[in-house]
């Protein structure tokens, strides 16, 4: 032991020189030696079933190289070799603390294992550390606090395969076994070589990004050069040419100005911008907590109890925002389509229909495909961590599915696919909205030409949606192993109720010309409508968390049949009241010009925010502590990053393709070509293209300011939520557009 002790002292001295620059070699505190001795004793006294261990080697279940290095690691731990002690230190142990609160995890030190051990002065040349995460079962049910398994990080030799690590951990040789009776039920080992270099898909994605960045640079320089080198008349001539318009479509400067332009022409539909942004934020907050459900926390029991808090309905009912966007999408499609039909004398030809679909697809798909590419090809290289790229992560299955099933997204039929076929899972809403958009022209033409028959048919589809939702919930969800998400939640026929409400509301706004009689009885009815809409919204959003056992009412088919459609009716009332001048302070708030830039980014912010959440939660090195305060801060951070990354995606892809749209597709009937140069696009949330008619602000805009209530402009530049054909643009004195979805 004298030689060993001397070796330990020498190694520790070297270790101190390498890791603790403020410590002089050989000068160690009594506490240091006490800690070092504790680790040596821990290694020496841990129970190991040597019979099983040797049996695994002899039977070939554990290869010689793995066995030899595992035994060497254990021996070096007991003799105090610095690399071995660091590997032991980087491994998790079961030190009972807050077990009753559900704290069943110890990740050890991911960074210590991956990045520190290799610099130990005494590490053998053939020894390389590898970090693994094990899941142990056997927890006493009385002590679980809601935990299903104990998660442990281990630092082991990289000559061992995943199964070998699990087998040797079970015998106690690798790491420290939490409890003698516990067994390994899952394992994930991280090998640096797996992501050491980009694969073909990553190179293809990076090449696309490089081309886009080059075009942005060329477009921006083109605009700068023509503005400093030519006269104003010459600049106008260049910018009206096809070549000029092509390059200006990629100008970062011009597109950024379009994003942040807060001017709202008179006549916009009030409130839509604010509703869109608030709904997007609601989705992000709900997903903030949703991702927490799929992340290890140190206080699982406490987290589970949050369901009973009175305010939890904000998270619990967050997917109602999806129905808000289906409503707004249909409302704008209906309203603008009716205006177009009126301008064209009720004519709508096959060519009109084809262009209607092509413009919609063009506006939604490029940035959508771009973000899927980043998600499927590059996200796996964006981080590391104990659970990074784990098969049980939500993102891992989605990324893998995109390699085979991305075509379902590009055809907007992805909402009909589940499990291993589900790529970019949160985009199911895009499929629902596009499919409903496809059938909308037939219903709207019927509404325009035969109103009674049209209203009857739309109402029939609305009732049918509620009926099917209730029946399917009863048959397929209220049964053992029933899945609401896989059988009811994301299918077009169960989500079309709010869309049909939107079609009817758009028709009502068109037929009334957004006006109601200014009489006492009208005021009384409008006030009654506000009370009714508020009561309905509170009932279907908040009541599930307050009636009986929190959210137990969601298990009732009758409730599920009505909740989404009724909530959308409440939102439809808000839009109607604001449009006809009875919104008061609500109109002022939702029509605030500050919403406008954010509303243009809601589509891309929605698409990108789960990617941000995936990257963050998957790269966590330690479990999270769950609290309402923490999650509000996470929500704020996620929201900021979502809109920031959404802005980048819009500038790189969405806005340039909006500019190219006019160069590729022919002018559609009912469009004022004289305003084509005033193209200002805005983000389409989820499935919808939002067109904001942004014409140049007139020098004398007193008329615009005098009646900020509504004006329709058929500006090509405009984009409206729910208006995929992009033919009309609604100027909204408040807000406009949409968002959606839940994972």
N, C-alpha and C positions, 0 to 999 in steps of 0.2 A: 504493500500500500504506500510505502515511502516513495517509490518511483512514480506511482500513479498520482500521488499528491503533488509531487514536484511538477509532473506533467500538467496537472490541472492549474497550478500556480502560473506556469509558463504560458499556458494557453490563455488563461484569464488576463494575464498581463498584455498579451498580444491583442486580445479581444478589446481590452480597454483602450489600447492605442488606436485600434481601428474604429471603434464605435463611440468612444467617450473622450473626445479630444481634450476635455478639461481635467481629465484624471491622469495623474502621473503614474507610470508603470510601477506596479508593485504596491501602490498605496490604495488599499481597499478598506472600506468601512466594515465594521462587524456586521452591519445589516446586509451588506453585499454578500459576505460569506454565508450568512444565515439563509439568504434567499437561494444562493447557489446550492447549498447543502439540501435545502428543501426539495429542489428539483431532482437532485440525485437520489434522495430517499424516495421520492414519488416514483421514480423509475424502478428502483430496486424492490419496492414493496407491491407494485401493482400485480394483481393475480393474472397468471398466464397458464392456460391449459396446454402444457408442452406436448402431451400425448396427441391431442387433436392437431396441434401445429405441425408436429413431425409427420403425422398421418396425412395431412394435406400435401406435404412435400412428396412423401413416398407414393401417394396415389396419383401424382401428376396434376392435381388441381391447383397447386402453386408451383411455379417454375423455380428451378434452382437459383437463378439470378435474383429473383424477388425474395426468396426465402433467405439467401445468404446476406443480402443487404439489409433486410428487416432485422435479422439477428444481430448483425454488426451495429445497426443503429441502436438497438436496445442495449447492447453491451457498452457502447460508447456513452449512452445516457447515464448508465450506472457509474461510469468512471469519470464523468464530468467533462467530456470533450465538448468544446464550445459549440460546434455546429449541431451536435446532437441535442444539447440543452436548448439551443435556439429553436430547433424543430419541435421539441417537447413544449416549449413556451408558446409556439405558434399553433399548437393543437388545442382544441376545446376540451374542457373537463366538466364533469357534473359537480358543481359546487352548489348545493341546495340553497337557493335564494329566490324568494317569491314564486315558489312552485305553485302555491295556491292561486296565484294570479295568472298562471298560464305561461310562466317564463321557462320554457323548455327548449333552450337553444344556447349554444356557445360556439361561435364561429372561429374562435381562436384569432389568429392574425393572418389574414390572407396576404398582406404585403410583406409581413415578416418572413413567411414561408417562401414566397415567390422571389422577393427582391433582396432579402438580408442574408439568408443562410448561405448563399453561394459565395459570399465574401468572407466567411469564417476562415481563419488562417489554417485550421487543422482539418478541413473537410477533405475526405478522400477524393482522388481525381475522378473516380468512376461514380461518385455519389452525387446525384442531383435531386433536389427537393421538388415535390409535387404536392399541390394542395387539392384535397378532396373534401366533399361534403357528404356526410352519412346521415341517414334517417333511421332512428332506432324506435322499435315498438316494444311495448311492455309496460307503459306508464300505468300506474295504479289509477283506476277511474276516479277514485275519491280525491285525487290530488291534481287532476289534469288542468283544472281551470279553463277547460275548453280546448286544450292542446291535444292533438292526435298522435304526435310523435316528438321525439327529442332530436333536434338537429345539431350535429356536431361537425366541426371542422377538424381535419387531420392533416398534418404535414408528414408525408411518407416518401420513400424512395420512388423515383419515376420509372424504375424497372418493373414495377408491379402494374398489372392491369386492374381495371375497376373491380372485377369479380374477386381477384386475388386480395385486393385491399379489404373488401367486405369480409372475406373468409378469415383473414388474419386479424382483423379488428374484432371479429366474433370470438376468437380464441384469446384475445387480450394482448397479443404481441405488438400490434400497431396501435399507437395512441393509448388512451386510458379508457377502458370499457366503462360506460356509465354505471350499469348495474349487471351483476352476473347473469341474471335471467333474461336480460333484454337481447333482442336479435336485430340485425340490420335488415331493413326492408327497402332501402333505396340508397344509391350512391351516384355521385357525379364527380369525376376527377378532371382537373383542368390541366391541359397540356399546351404549353406555349406554342408548340410547333403547329397546332391546328390552325391558329389564326396568325401565324408568323408572316404569311404573305397573302396577297390578294388572289382570289380565284378569278376565273374568266368573267363571271358575272360582274364582279367588282370592277374589273378593268373596263368592261363595256359601259357600266354606269359612270365611272370617272371620265371616260371619253366623251359621253354625252354632256356631262357637266362642263367639261373643258370647252366643248364647242359652244355651249350656251354662253359661258362667260366671255368667250372670244367675241361672239355676236353682240353681247351687251357692251363690251368695250368699243367695238367698231361703231355701233349705233350711237353711243354717247359722244364719241369723238366726232362723228359725222355731224351731229347737231351743234357741237361746240364750234367746229370749223366753219360751217356755213353761216353761223350767227356772227362770227367775228370777221369773216372775210367778204361777205356780200351785203348789198343793200337790202333794205326791208322788202322791196318789190321782188328782188331776185330770190330772197329766202322764201317768200310766199310761193313763187313759181316752183321752186325746188320741192317744197314740202307738199305741193299738190300733185307732183308727179308720182308715178308708181314706184320708181326707185327711191325717191325721197321718203315716201310713206313706208316703204319696206324697212329702211334703215332706222327711221324714227320710231318704228314699232318696238325696237330694242333699246331705245334710249332710256337709261336709268333716270336721267334728270327729268325728262318729260313724264315718265310713268310715275315717278315719285310725286311730282306735283299733282298728278291726277288722284293719287291715293289720298293726299292730305288736303285736297280742295274741299272746303266746307260749304261752298256756295250752294244754295238750294233754290232753284227757280220756283217762282210762284206756281201753285197748283199741284204740288206733290201730295200724295196720300200721306197724311200725318201719321206719326207713331211707328211706322214700320221699321225705321232704322233702330230706334230704341228697343223695340221688342226683339229684334234680331240679335242685337248685341247682348242684351240681358239673358236671352235664352241660351246663347252660346256660353256665357259665363256660368249659367246654371248647369249646363252639361259638363263643363270643365270641373266645377266644384263636385258634382256627383261622381265623376270619374276619378277625382283626387281621392275620394273615400273608397271608391270601387277598387282602385289599385292597391289601397291599403289592405283590403280584404285578401289580396293575393300576395301580401308581403309579410314576412315574419315580424312580429312585434313582441316587445318584452312584457306587455301587459294585456295579453289576449282576453283574459276574463273581463277586465275593465272595458276593453273595446267592445266586447259583445253586449255589455250593459248599455252602451250608448243608444241602442235601438229603442230603449224605453224613454229616452229624453224627449221632451215635448218638441224641440226644434229639429229633431232628426228627419222630419218630413221633407225638409229642404233637400236632403240627399235621397231619401226614399222615393220621392216622386220626381226625381230629376229627369227621367225619360219622358215626362210630359212635354218637355221642350221639343222633342221630336215631332209631336203632334202639332205644336205651334208652327213649326216650319212647314209641315205638310199643309196646314191651313193657309199660311201666307203664300206658299208656292201656288196653290190652287187659286187663291183669291186674285193674285196678280195675273196669272195666266188667263183667268176668266175675264177680268175687267179689261185687260189690254186686248185680248182677242175680240171681245165685243166691240171695242173702239175700232179695231182694224176692220171687222166685218162691216160696220156702219160706214166707214170711209170708202170701202170697196163695193158698196151697194149690196151687201149680203153675199157677195161672190167669194168662194174659197175653192180654188182649183187643186188638181192633183199636184201641180208644180208648187203651189203655195204650201201644200202639206209636206212635200219632200224638203223644201227649204226650211220649213218650220222645224223639222226633225234634225236636219243637217246643222243648222246654226246652234241648236241646243247641244248636240253632241260635241261640236267643235269647242264650245265655250266651257264645257265641263271636263272634258276628257284629258287634254294635254297635261294640266297640272296634277290631275288625279293620277295619271299614269306615271308622271315624273316622281311623285311621292311614293307610289307603290314600288318603283324601281329602287329608290333610296332605301326603303324599308326592307325589301327582299334581298338586295345585293350588298348593301353597305352597313346596315345597322349592326350586324354581328361584329363589326370591327370597331364599334364606337365606344367600347368599354370593356371592363373586366370586373370580376367580383366572385364571391363564393357561389352565387347561384346564376352567374352569367351563362346564357345559352343553355340553361337547364331544360330538359324535355318537358318538365312540368310547367314552365313559364308559358303564359298566354302568348307571348310574342313568338316563341320558338316554333310552335305549331303553325302559326299564321305565316311566318317567313317560309317555312318548308312548303306549305300549301301553295304559296304564290309561284313557286317554280313550275307547278303543273296546272294550277287552276286560275291563274291571273286572267285568262280569257273570259271567265265568267264575270269578272269585274268590268272589263272593257266592253262587254255586251250588256252590262247592267242587269244581269240575272243572278248575281251572286247571293241575293237574299234567300234563294231557294236551296242553297248548299250549306251543309253543316260539318262540324268536326274537322277531319283531315282535308276536307275540300274547301275550307273557309279561308280565303286570303283577304288580308286587310279587314279583319272582322268587323270593325266599327263602320265600314262603308255599306253595310246592308241597306241603310236608308237611301243611298243613292239609287239602288236597284228599285226600291219601292217607288220612289218619286218619279224616276224615269218611266217606269211601266205605267204609272197613272198619267203621266204627261202624254204618253203615246195614245191613250184612249180619250184624253180630254177633248181634242178637236171635234170628234163625233158628237159628244155630249153638248159642247158649246154651240155648234152649228144648229143642233136641234133646239137648244134653248133660245137661240136668236130667231129661228124661223117658226118654231111651234112651241112657244113658251110653256103652255100647260103640259104638253107631253114631255118636254125637256125637264121641267121641274119635277114631274112625277117620276121620271126615270132616275134622275139624280137622287131623289128622296128614297127610291127603292134600293139603290145601291148603298145608301147610308144605313138604312134599316138592315139590309142584308149583312153588312159588315158587322153590326152589333150582334145580330143573331148568330152568325158563324163564330164570332169570338166567344160568346157564351157557351155554345154547343161544344166547340173544340176544347175549351178549357175544362168543361165537365168530363169529356170523354178521354182526354189525353194528358191532362195536367193533374187533376184530382184523382190520380191513381198512383200506386207504388212506382217509383222511378220515373214519374212523369216530369217532363221538362217544358216549362213555359217558353223558354227562349227557342227551343228547337221545334216546337209544334204550333205555337200561336204568335209569339212576340213579333217576328220580323217578316211575316208573309203579307203579300200585297192585299189580299182580300180581307184580312183582319185589321189592316191599318188604313183602309181607304175611307173610313168614316170621317175623320177630320178633313181629308181632301175634298170630300163631297160637300162638307160645310163651307169650305173655302170657295168652291165653284158657285154655290148658291149666293154667298155673300158678295162675290165679285159681280154676279149678275144683278143683285139688288143695288149695288152702288152704281152700276151702269144705268139701270132703268130709272132710278131716282135722280140721276145726275148729281149724286151726293148732296141732295137738298131735302129738307123736311119742312113742313109748315111751321112758321114761327108763331105758335098759339100757346095758350095756357095749357090746354090738354096735351099738346106735344111735349111741353116741358115736364109735365107730370109723368107722362109715359117714359120719357127718357130717364128721369130720376128713378122711376120704378125699375127700368132696365138695368141701371147701374147697381141697384141693390140686389136684383136677381142674379146678375153676372158675378158680383162679388161673392154672394152666398154659394153659387155653384162652384166657383173656383176654390173657395176655402173648403167646401165639402169634399171635393174629389182630390184635392192636393193634400190638405192637412188632416182630414178625418181619419185616413187609414192608420195614422200613428197614434190616434187618440181613442179610437173605439175599441173597447175590449182589450185583448192582448195586442200589443203594437203590430200593425200590419197584417193581422190575422184575417181581416176582411178581404184582403187580396185573394184569399183562397175561395171566395164566393164567385161562382161563374156569373151571376147576375151583376155583381159589381164590376167585374172585368168587362162585361158586355157594354156597359154604359160609360165608364169613367173617362176614357180618352175622348170620345165624341162629345160628351158634355163639357169637358174642360175646354175643348176647342171652340165650342159655342160661346163660352164665356170670353175667350180671347177675341173671337169674331165680333162680339158686341163692343169691346173696347175699340177695335179698329173702326167699326161703323160709327160709334159715337164721336170719335175724334174726327172722322171724315165729314160728318154733317154739322160740326161746330158745337157739339155738346160734350167735349172732352175736358174743357176747363184746364186746370193745372196739370192734369194727366197729359193732355196734348202738348202743353208747353214742355213738360219734362221729356216725353218720348220724342219730341221734335227738336230737341237741342242739337245744334249744329255739331257739337263735339262727338256725337254718335256717328256721324257720317263717315269719317275715315276708318273707324273701327268696323263699321258695318260692311265696308268694302273688303275687309280682310277676314270676315267670319267664315267664309267657305274654306279658305286655306288654313285658318287657325283651327277649324274643326278637324280637318284632315290630318294635321300635323301634331295636334296636342297628345294623342295617345302614344305616338312615337317618342316624344319627349318623356312621357311618364314611364314608358317601357325602359328607356335607356337609364333613367335615374334609378328606378326601383331594382332593376336587374344588376346595376353596378354597386349597390349598397354593400359595404364591407361589414356592417354590423346591423342587428335588428333595430327597428324603429320603436320609439316610445309613442304610443297613440294618445292623443288628447285633442279636444276640439280646437284649442288654440293653435296647436302645431299644424293641424290640418287647414286652418284658415290661412296660415302663413304659406303653407305649401300651395294652396289654391292661388294665392296672389302671385307667387313665383311662377307657377305653371301657366297662369293666364298671361303674364308678361311675356314669357318665353314663347307661348303659343302664337300670340299676335306678332311678336318679333320674327319668329321663323316663318309665320304665315306671310308677313310682308316680304321676306326674302324670296319665298316661293312665288309670290305674285309678281314681283319685279322680274324674276328670272324666267318664268314660264307663262303665267296666266295673262298678264297684260300684253306681252309681246304677241301672243296668239290672238288676243282680242283685236290688236291692230292688224294682224295678217288676215283676219276674217274678211275684211272688206276688199282685200285684194284678190281673194280666192273665190268667194261666193258672189253670185249676182245679186243685184239690188232686189229686195222683196217688195211686192206690191203693198201700198199703204205706208210706205216709208218715204219721208221727205229727204231726197238725196241732197238738197241744198245744205243740209246740216251735217252731212257726213264727216266734214272735217273736224267737227266738234266732238269727236269720239272720246268719251271718258268712260272707262269701264270700271266696274266695281265687282268685288268678289261675290261669287255665287256660293251660298252656303250649301254644304252637302251636295244635294242633287241639283241645286238650282243655280241658274245664272242670274245674277242680280244686275239689272241694268239701271243705272242712275242717269237720267237725262241731264247731263251737265253741259249746258251750252255756255258760251262765253257770257260773262255777266255784262249786261248792258250798262252803258255809261249812266243812263238815267234809269235806275231800278226802283223808282218810287212805286210804280205800279206793282212790281213784284212784291215789295214789302207791304203794300197796303192790304193785300189779300193773300197771305201766305198759305192759303188752305189747299189749293190744288190746281195743278196744271199738268196736262199730259203733253209730252213732247215726243215726237217720233224720231228722236235723235238716234242715230245709229250707234252713237257712242255709249248710249245708256244701257244699263243693265239692271234687271229687276229680279228680286228673288222669286223664283218660280216662273220666270219668264224665260224659257229656254230659247224661244225663237228669237229673242232679242229684237223683235220688231218695234216694239214700243218702249218708251221709257217713261216711268212714272216719276215725276218730280215730287219728292216728299218733303214737306216743310219740316218734317220731323225725322223720320227714319223709314228704312225700308229694307227688305230682304230677309234672309232666313238662315237657318242652321239646323243642326239636328243630331240626333242619334245616341245610342248607348251601346257599349260593347257587349 
